[in-house]
Amino acid sequence: MLRTPITLLILLLTAACGPGADPRPLLQRAADTIDAGGMLTGSLYLRQEGEFQPSGNAAAKVPYVSETLLILPDRMVTRTSVAGVVTIKGVEGGKAWVRSGAAVRDFTGDAAAEERADRDDLLALLVRPLLGPAFELSRSEDSVKAARPGERPRTIEFDPGTGFPRRLVRTSRNARGGTGEMVRSFSGWTGFGAIRFPTAIGTDLGGGRLRLTTKTVELDPADTRGLSTRRPRDRAKTRTGPIRRVPEPGGNFLLVRQRGTYVDLAKVDALLANGCRQAFATRLGPIRRVFHDLPDKDGVAVIGSLVPVRFEHVEDARKLPKGVEAARLPEVETLAMKITGPYPRDRSLENALLNYGKDLGLEAAGPARYLVLSDPDAGEPEDLEMEIRLPVRNAK
């Protein structure tokens, strides 16, 4: 029986766009548009800024900054700052690690699935990596399903006019530990040097919304902004310096305390500067960082920032901004010891100072303080520099 022309046309369209259609022409078109010269062969640095809106709180807009270093074929590290709290995630092959403060956790297998999926979402957005042997592909009309064998699949929809990816959908783990559909949207494709990248990226999952604007895209960056896909080293033994007697200055201070895995030092310094203005205070010396509560097992600590001041008006005239305290500290003699290494987890260093003081006829005159000499979020935990100071007095 002869088929009619319309029937033949339907069969041809079904063969071209149905589930069994070859996805490679669609991907090749997008890859040639995004990276016309095939320049993405080494590494890529990406910086994005925007806001996160948590589920159930339409009024909340949390500042969000993301920096990513991708090294082909499968290494990626991402540093995110959410309202000043910094987390760094790295993934290589099937393994992943997460650093929060000084704490580093390792993940393999299902525990690393979300980090691997985020990496493969970026590879899918760049399209060309999908053409290699690492991904299994299938096509349906203007969309392609792509996944590594045994991994979560994602469906990428392509704009039929421009050929650019416009949407990516996959299963994701939400903040409560459950799973749901995550939808990423892409628009505003712009040239960044040798490649094109979307300037607007939206992510929706479980009622939460993340809207990011692409600020920087660099191929084979000379400056990786401190990002490294190398897993942070395991905690090294704390290195200590000699014990010495140091006077702890007293006087009037302005104090800001912050609890978390990371302290945004620039914001704290600005808050203290504003406090000086509103309290009619003259700054007399540098800002010092002091641990009030040592970090717990998750790296969460209370860090105080102190600046010595001279008040120009009586106490009733001071108007301190929220979060700034005025403190009067007495001058005391201390036993001090420099520390290089990860955050202390116990009181062993304080006990060492206390035992040293007993040999000199001294006793503790108050709790020990840990002065932070380097940025808590810069470098590796084993390179953190602090000084522990134990107030002492003559034993009774």
C-alpha positions in Angstrom: 0.0 0.0 0.0 1.4 3.4 -1.1 1.9 6.0 1.7 0.5 9.5 1.1 2.9 12.5 1.1 1.5 13.7 4.4 2.1 10.3 6.0 5.7 10.3 4.7 6.2 13.8 6.1 5.0 12.7 9.5 7.3 9.7 9.5 10.3 11.9 8.4 9.6 14.4 11.2 9.2 11.6 13.8 12.5 10.1 12.7 14.3 13.5 12.9 12.9 14.7 16.2 11.7 11.7 18.0 13.3 9.9 21.0 15.7 8.1 18.6 17.0 11.2 16.9 20.7 11.9 16.9 21.4 14.7 19.5 24.9 15.5 18.1 23.8 18.0 15.4 21.8 20.0 17.9 24.7 20.0 20.4 27.3 20.7 17.7 25.3 23.8 16.6 25.2 25.1 20.2 28.8 24.3 20.9 30.0 26.1 17.7 27.9 29.1 18.7 29.1 29.2 22.3 32.8 28.3 21.7 33.3 28.9 17.9 37.1 28.4 18.0 37.1 25.4 20.4 39.1 27.5 22.9 37.7 25.8 26.0 40.3 23.1 26.4 41.9 23.9 29.8 40.3 25.9 32.6 37.6 28.5 33.1 37.0 31.1 35.9 33.5 32.3 36.5 32.2 35.0 38.9 28.5 35.7 39.5 26.6 37.9 41.9 23.0 38.1 42.9 20.3 37.3 45.5 18.8 34.2 47.1 15.2 34.2 48.1 14.5 31.4 50.6 11.3 29.3 50.3 8.4 30.8 52.2 9.9 34.3 52.6 9.1 36.5 49.6 10.6 39.6 51.3 14.0 38.1 52.0 16.8 38.8 49.5 20.1 37.4 50.7 23.3 38.6 49.0 24.9 35.8 47.1 28.3 35.7 45.4 29.7 32.6 43.5 33.1 32.0 42.1 34.0 28.9 40.1 37.1 27.4 38.7 36.5 24.6 36.2 39.4 22.5 35.0 38.5 20.0 32.2 37.6 17.3 32.1 36.1 16.8 35.6 37.6 19.1 38.3 35.7 22.0 39.7 35.8 24.2 42.9 33.2 26.7 43.8 33.4 29.4 46.5 30.1 30.9 47.6 29.5 33.7 50.0 25.9 33.9 51.3 25.3 36.9 53.5 29.0 36.8 54.3 29.2 33.1 55.2 31.7 31.4 52.9 31.6 27.8 51.8 34.0 26.1 49.4 33.2 22.9 47.5 35.5 20.9 45.3 34.8 17.9 43.1 37.1 15.7 41.1 35.8 12.6 39.3 33.4 10.9 41.7 34.8 12.5 44.9 33.9 15.8 46.5 34.9 17.8 49.6 33.4 20.8 51.4 35.2 23.3 53.5 33.3 25.5 55.9 35.5 27.7 58.1 38.4 25.4 59.0 36.4 22.2 58.9 36.8 20.0 55.8 34.5 17.1 55.0 34.9 14.4 52.3 32.2 12.8 50.3 32.1 9.8 47.9 29.3 7.8 46.3 25.7 9.1 46.8 26.9 11.7 49.3 28.8 13.5 46.5 26.0 13.3 44.0 24.9 16.9 44.3 28.4 18.3 43.9 29.0 16.1 40.8 25.6 17.1 39.4 26.4 20.8 39.8 29.7 20.3 37.9 28.0 18.5 35.1 25.3 21.2 34.9 28.1 23.7 34.1 29.7 21.3 31.6 26.2 20.9 30.0 25.8 24.7 29.8 29.1 24.9 27.9 27.8 22.1 25.6 31.0 21.1 24.0 32.0 18.7 26.8 28.7 16.8 26.2 30.1 15.7 22.8 32.8 13.7 24.4 32.5 10.0 25.5 31.8 10.8 29.2 28.0 11.5 28.7 25.2 9.3 27.5 22.8 11.3 25.2 19.3 11.2 23.9 17.2 13.7 22.0 13.6 14.8 21.9 12.8 17.7 19.5 14.8 20.7 20.8 16.0 19.1 24.0 18.7 16.7 24.9 19.0 14.4 28.0 22.5 14.0 29.1 24.1 12.1 32.0 27.2 10.2 32.9 26.5 6.5 33.3 24.8 5.8 36.6 24.5 9.6 37.4 21.5 11.9 37.6 20.3 12.9 34.1 19.5 16.4 33.1 17.4 17.7 30.2 18.7 20.7 28.4 16.3 22.7 26.2 17.7 24.7 23.3 16.3 27.8 21.7 15.4 26.8 18.2 16.2 30.2 16.8 19.6 31.0 18.4 20.7 27.5 19.3 21.6 28.6 22.9 20.6 26.5 25.9 17.6 28.2 27.6 16.6 25.8 30.3 18.0 22.8 32.3 15.9 20.5 34.4 17.0 17.8 36.8 16.3 16.2 40.1 18.1 17.8 43.0 18.4 17.6 46.8 16.8 20.5 48.6 17.8 22.1 51.9 15.6 19.8 53.9 17.3 16.7 52.5 14.5 15.7 50.2 14.5 15.7 46.4 12.6 17.8 43.9 12.8 19.2 40.4 15.4 21.9 39.9 15.0 24.3 37.0 17.8 26.5 35.8 17.1 29.2 33.2 19.6 31.0 31.0 19.3 34.3 29.1 21.3 37.3 27.9 24.0 35.3 26.1 27.0 37.6 25.8 30.6 37.3 24.5 33.3 37.0 27.1 36.5 36.9 25.2 36.6 33.8 23.0 33.3 32.3 24.3 29.7 33.2 25.0 28.0 32.8 28.3 24.6 33.8 29.8 24.6 36.9 31.8 21.4 36.0 33.6 21.0 32.6 35.4 18.0 31.6 37.5 17.7 28.6 39.7 14.4 27.4 41.2 14.1 24.5 43.7 11.5 23.8 46.3 10.2 27.3 46.4 13.6 28.9 46.8 14.9 31.2 44.1 18.4 32.2 43.1 19.0 34.9 40.6 22.6 35.5 39.5 24.3 37.9 37.1 27.5 36.9 35.4 30.2 39.4 36.0 33.4 37.6 34.8 34.3 34.7 32.5 37.9 34.0 31.8 39.5 31.1 29.8 42.8 29.7 31.3 42.9 32.5 33.9 46.4 33.6 35.1 44.8 34.6 38.4 42.5 32.0 39.9 41.5 34.3 42.8 42.8 31.9 45.4 40.7 29.0 44.1 42.3 25.5 43.9 40.7 22.2 43.1 43.3 20.5 45.4 41.6 19.2 48.5 42.7 21.2 51.6 45.3 19.2 53.5 44.4 17.3 56.6 44.9 19.2 59.9 48.5 19.5 60.8 49.8 19.6 64.3 49.6 23.1 65.8 53.0 24.8 65.9 53.7 27.0 68.9 56.2 29.7 69.6 58.0 30.6 72.9 56.0 31.8 75.9 56.6 35.4 76.9 55.1 38.0 79.2 53.1 40.7 77.4 51.0 43.5 78.8 47.4 43.5 77.5 46.4 47.1 77.0 43.3 48.4 78.8 41.0 51.3 78.2 37.9 52.0 76.2 37.0 49.8 73.2 34.3 49.4 70.7 33.4 45.8 70.1 31.5 43.8 67.4 30.8 40.1 68.0 29.9 37.8 65.1 29.0 34.1 65.2 29.5 31.9 62.2 32.0 29.9 60.1 33.3 33.1 58.6 33.4 36.8 59.5 33.1 39.4 56.7 35.9 41.6 58.0 35.2 44.5 55.6 31.6 44.8 56.9 32.8 44.6 60.5 35.4 47.3 60.0 32.7 49.5 58.3 30.4 48.9 61.3 33.1 49.9 63.8 33.9 53.1 61.8 30.3 54.0 61.9 30.3 53.3 65.6 33.2 55.7 66.1 31.3 58.4 64.4 28.0 57.9 66.3 29.8 57.5 69.7 31.9 60.6 69.1 35.0 58.4 69.6 38.5 58.8 68.3 40.3 55.6 67.2 43.6 55.1 69.1 44.9 51.9 67.5 44.4 49.0 65.1 41.5 46.6 65.1 42.1 43.3 66.8 40.2 40.0 66.3 39.6 37.9 69.3 37.9 34.5 69.7 35.2 34.7 72.4 34.0 31.2 71.8 36.4 28.7 70.1 35.1 27.0 66.9 33.0 23.9 67.4 33.2 20.8 65.4 31.5 22.5 62.4 33.9 25.5 62.5 31.3 27.8 64.1 32.9 30.4 66.4 32.3 33.8 68.0 34.9 36.3 66.8 35.1 39.7 68.4 36.6 42.7 66.6 38.0 45.3 69.1 39.2 48.9 68.4 40.7 51.1 71.1 39.0 54.5 71.3 38.8 57.7 73.3 35.3 59.0 73.9 34.9 62.7 73.3 31.5 63.0 75.0 29.9 61.6 78.1 28.2 58.2 78.0 24.7 59.6 77.7 25.6 61.3 74.4 26.8 58.0 72.7 24.5 56.5 70.1 26.0 53.2 69.1 24.7 51.4 66.0 23.1 48.0 66.3 25.7 45.3 66.8 28.4 47.6 68.3 29.2 47.5 72.0 31.2 49.8 74.2 33.6 48.0 76.7 36.0 49.1 79.4 38.9 46.6 79.7 41.5 46.8 82.5 45.2 46.6 81.6 46.5 43.2 82.7 49.7 41.2 82.4 49.5 38.1 80.2 51.5 35.1 79.2 51.4 35.0 75.4 52.3 32.3 72.9 52.0 32.5 69.1 50.1 29.7 67.4 50.3 28.6 63.7 47.8 25.9 62.8 44.1 25.1 62.8 41.6 26.4 65.3 42.2 25.0 68.8 39.5 22.4 69.8 40.3 22.2 73.5 42.0 24.1 76.3 45.4 22.3 76.1 47.2 25.5 75.1 45.7 27.4 77.9 46.8 24.7 80.3 50.3 24.9 79.0 50.4 28.7 79.7 48.8 28.1 83.1 51.5 25.4 84.1 54.2 27.7 82.8 52.9 30.5 85.0 52.8 28.3 88.1 56.5 27.9 87.9 56.8 31.7 88.0 54.4 32.0 90.9 51.5 33.3 88.8 47.9 32.2 88.5 45.1 32.9 86.0 43.4 36.3 86.4 40.7 35.6 83.7 39.9 33.6 80.7 42.4 33.2 77.9 41.9 35.2 74.7 42.9 34.2 71.2 44.0 37.1 69.0 43.5 36.3 65.3 46.6 37.5 63.4 45.5 36.4 59.9 42.3 36.3 57.9 40.4 33.2 59.1 39.2 32.4 55.6 42.5 33.0 53.7 44.9 30.2 53.0 44.8 26.7 54.6 43.7 26.0 58.2 47.1 24.9 59.1 48.5 28.3 58.1 46.2 30.3 60.4 48.2 32.6 62.7 46.9 33.4 66.2 48.3 34.4 69.6 46.9 33.1 72.8 47.1 35.4 75.8 46.3 34.3 79.3 45.8 37.1 81.9 47.8 36.4 85.0 48.6 37.8 88.5 50.8 36.9 91.4 49.5 33.7 93.1 47.8 34.3 96.4 
